[in-house]
Amino acid sequence: MQTMSLNQTPDNAPVFQLKGSMLAITVLELARNDLESLDRQLAAKVAQAPNFFSNTPLVLALDKLPSDEGAIDLPGLMRICRHHGLRTLALRASRIEDIAAAIAIDLPVLPPSGARERPVEPEPEVKPPEPAPPPVPAEPEVRPTRIITSTVRGGQQIYAQGGDLVVTGSVSPGAELLADGNIHVYGAMRGRALAGIKGNTKARIFCLQMTAEMVSIAGQYKVCEDLRRDPLWGSGVQVSLSGDVLNITRL
């Protein structure tokens, strides 16, 4: 009879797990086929906020291009985006020639979007004058907390780059809150809240009434179907991350 040594595992032992993860994805929606102007205008945006364009995951959206704009040089377009720090993950297109170009270079193709999308402008970064060398190491830059005093309505997206986001009103279904730090909602939380979106596992979400469509910290998330089963649904809670598990506790 053949025996198994301590260092062997059976052939049917699992070697991977599929886990859900939610990341913030930037969509670059092209209005016309002018790569020279795109290169120039992207360079101007990068000069305003270089950190926003550092290895940013990107979906190229060509579904709003007029049909008479002519064929896009897709590899050239991707090279321009990569030059400015944007990493193309997929293409959104409706024209046959654009879909064929993506298939030719093995780039995933997404269907045209029917959702409402708000333009997201990176916050300009103000560079102070060069200081004299300090006698002690400088403290890391801390951006001020972004405070929203009105209701965040469906279709809106609010992003607090480099800091916390505070909403003193309610958040409607279909609205989206994003922050590199913590998220605080002092009203009903009915939309989506994504904290620590650049990998800050210490970030937390605080809200006075948890009825969210989704909550996420550092890419780990729970959707409404999971949240409704929690006994604290509708209560004041804080959400934290332990390993890859989201913990929901009473405030």
BELNOR-V236434 format. One line per field, one symbol per residue. ss: DSSP state (H for helix, E for strand, - for the rest). phi: phi as a letter, one per 30 degrees, with the letter a starting at -180 (. if undefined). burial: I if it has 24 or more other ideal C-beta (glycine too) atoms within 12 Angstrom, else O. Layout:
ss=???
phi=???
burial=???
This chain:
ss=-------------------------EEEE-----HHHHHHHHHHHHHH-HHHH--EEEEEE------------HHHHHHHHHH--EEEEEEE---HHHHHHHHH---EEE-----------------------------------EEE---E----EEEE----EEE---E----EEEE---EEEEEEE--EEEE---------EEEEEE---EEEE--EEEEHHHHH--------EEEEEE--EEEEEE-
phi=.dccddccbddcddcabcbdabcdcdcccdcadbdddeedddedddddbdddcchddbcdccdcdddcdiddddedddddddecjccdcaccabdeddddddddciceccdedcddbcdccddecdcdedddeddbeddddcdddcccccdccejdbcbcdiacbbcdccbdeidbcbadcdbbbcadccccbbchdcjddddbbbadbdbddabbbhjdbbcedddddddceicdbbcbcbiccdccbdd
burial=OOOOOOOOOOOOOOOOOOOOOIIIIIIIIIOOIOIOOIOOOIOOIIOOIOOIIOOIIIIIIIIOIOOOOOOIOIOOIIOIIOOIIIIIIIIIIOIOOIIOIIOOOOIOIIOOOOOOOOOOOIOOOOOOOOOOOOOOOOOOOOOOOIOIOOOIOOOIIIIIIIIIIIIOIIIIOOIIIIIIIIIIIIIIIIIIIIIIIIOIOOIIIIIIOIIIIIIIIIIIIIOOOOIOOIOIIOOIIIIIIOOOOIOIOOO
